[in-house]
């Protein structure tokens, strides 16, 4: 389906981020690409371009990992909430500066408190929870100015899938930050407002089913995941059939 995922590791991403932050190069962003995101990318050209133009497209869906295996690729799962923790831990000694934009009222403040407790020395330059509506141009400018004055190294955006990606794409070039990363549910997980799945379920990629059991509203997302997974299986079988050597009769 031509949607890109990056076959790399957290350690490689962190080293690349370190180089960019040290040299104060602005405009980098990371796409957290799960199967629902891929579903939308096949239907929304702007979202497709967002993923394919990202510095890294982190595979966040176990369905993509399994589909990759069927096609002969080893695609590592780079889970968005884990990337946030890795960046916080790795960046403490390097004095990385973080800004949290998104989440319901009070969530980014709670997230900041929880992470600074977990990683002493973590530098939080600011937090902001926008209203749950379209911002006016004046409101948008004030937020851009607020973030630019804070001078973070990483801007974490937690507005939910599609909305956060549109927001990042819109503000590339306006916000002077080395990295922007849309992480959605990571705000809720790491603030403690939503319970994460047990570690075993996370390891085998069944966190989505666990969350759906707790939040039935996420059933639609699970159906997106299933539809993309089935499409990948069909594509894998088609490619294998096309590449099968002709029999000698």
N, C-alpha and C positions, 0 to 999 in steps of 0.2 A: 504493500500500500504506500510505499515510498516515504513513510514517516520515520525520521531518524531517531535512533537511540545510540548513546555513546558506550562502547565497550571499554570501560576503564575501571579505576578503583577510587575509593575515597582519598587515598593517600596522593594519587596523581592530581586529583582535583584540588586538594588543599595546597599542594606545591605550586600549581598554576595560579591559584588565588593569591598565594603569598607573593609571587613575583609581581603580579598586577598591582596589589595593594602597596608594596614597597615602592614601586615606580609611579604610583598615583595615576594610573591609566584608568580613565572613566569609561563606562558604557558596557561593561560585561554583564551577562545575565545567564542564569542556569534555569533550564526548564525541568520541572519535575513531571515526568511523562508516564502516567499510568494508563491502563487500558481505556478508561473513560475518556481521558484526554485524547488518546489516539482515535477513538470513535468520533469525537467532535472534529478532529483534524481532517478526517476524511470527508467532512461535510462543510466545514467553515474554512475558506481559503486563508483568512488572516490568522487563524489559530495554527493551521498547517505551517505557514511561514514563520510564525513565532517559534515553533518547536525546531524547525529545520535550520533557523538562523541562530539558535542559541549556541553559546560557547560549549556548553555541555547539555545533553538531553539525557537525564538520569532515568533509567527504567525503574518505575515505581510499581509495576504490576507483575504478579507472579505468572499471569496468563501470557505475558510477553516473553518471559523467561522460558516457559514450556514451549510456546510457539517457536521460539528461536532454536531450541533443541531439535524440534522436528525438521527445521530447515538446515540443521548442521552448524548453528552458531551457539557459542557460549556467551550469553548475555547476562552480565551480573546485575543483580537487583540492588539498586542504590536508592534506598527509601528516604523520602524527603525529611521526615522528622529525625532520622538518624544523621542526615547531613547537617542539620542544625546543631545537634549535639557535638558532632565531630568538629564543626567550625568553632563552636564556643570553647571546647577543650583545647584544640590546637592553637587557637588565637590568643589565649590568655597571656602566655609569655611574650607574644609578639605585639601585645597591646592593640589588638584589633578592636575597632569601635563598631558597635552594633546599634541599629535603630529598628524598632518594631512598629510597623504600620499595618493596622487591620484588627480584626477581631471585634467582638461585642464590647460595649462599654465596660471598662475595668479589666478586660482580659489581657491587653498588652502590659498593663502595670503588674498584674499578677504573674504573667510570664517572666517579666524582668526580675521580679523578686525571687521566683523559684530558681531561675538560671543562675543568678548571682550567688544564691545560697549553695547551689550545686558546684559552681565553678568560681571560687573566691578569686577576686582580681578581675573578673569579667567587666569590661567597660561598656556600659549602656549609655549612648548619647541622647536617646530620646525615645518616646513612645507616643503613638497617636491612634485613637479609635475613631474613624470617620463615621458620619451619620449613614444610616442604611437607606440611602437615596442617591440620586445623581447630584454631584457637587456643582455649584455655580462656578463660573470662571474665576470669580474673586476668591472663593473658598479654595479652589484648586491651586491658585497662585500662592496663597498664604501657606498651604501645606508644602509646596515645592520650596518656598523660601525657608520654612522651618527646618526641613531636612537638609537643605544646602548649608544653612548656618551651623547645623550640628556636625557636619563633615564626617559622616560615618564611613566605615570601610565596607560594611555589608548592610544593605537595606532588606530586611525580611518583610515580605508582603503576604498578609493572611486575609485575603478577601474571598476565598473560595474559587474553585475551578472556573475558568473562562473570565470571570470578572478580574481576578488578580493578573492574569496574563494580558488582558486588554489594557489594564492600568499600567503595567510595566512597559508594554510596547508603546503606549502613548507618551510616556515620560522619558524614554530613551533620548539622551541629548539634552534634556532639560534639568534632570537631577544629576548633580556632579558626585557620583559615587562609583567606586570600582565595580561593585557587584550588587545586583538585585536578584532576589530569589523568591519566587512565589511558593509558599509551603502549606497553605490551606490549614488542614487539621492540626498541624504541628503546634499552632498557637494554643489550641484547646488541650492537646495531649500534655504539653510541657508546662502549661499553667495548672494542670490538675483538674480542669473542669470536665474533661471527658476521660473515662478510664480506658487505658490501653489494653489490648488483648494480652493474655499470658505470653511469656517469652517463647514458649514452644510453638504456639500458633503463629506468632510473628515470624519465627524462623522458617516455618514451612509455607509461609505466604497465605495463611488463612485469616489474617486480621480483618479483611473485608467482611467475611461471613460473621465473625464475632461482633463487629460493629453494627452490622445489619440486624443481628438479633437484639442488640440494645437499642438501636435506632431504626425502626421499620421504615422511616422515610427514605433510607438509603437503598431500599430494594431496587429502585430505578437504576441506581449506579451499578448494582450487581448485574442487572440485565444488560446494561451497556457492556460490562466486562465480558459477560458470557457471549454476547453477539460478536465482539471483536475476536475473542478466543476461537470461536467456531470458524470465523472467516480466515484466521491464520492457519487453522488445521486444514481447511479446504485448499488454501493457497499452497501449503507445504506439500500436500498430496498431489496437487496439480504439477508442481515443479518436479517432484520426484518422478512422476509418470513421464513428463517431457524429457527428463534427463536419463531415463532408463535406456540402456543400449538395445538396439534392434536385435532380435533373435536371428540366428543363422539357420535357415531352413534347408 
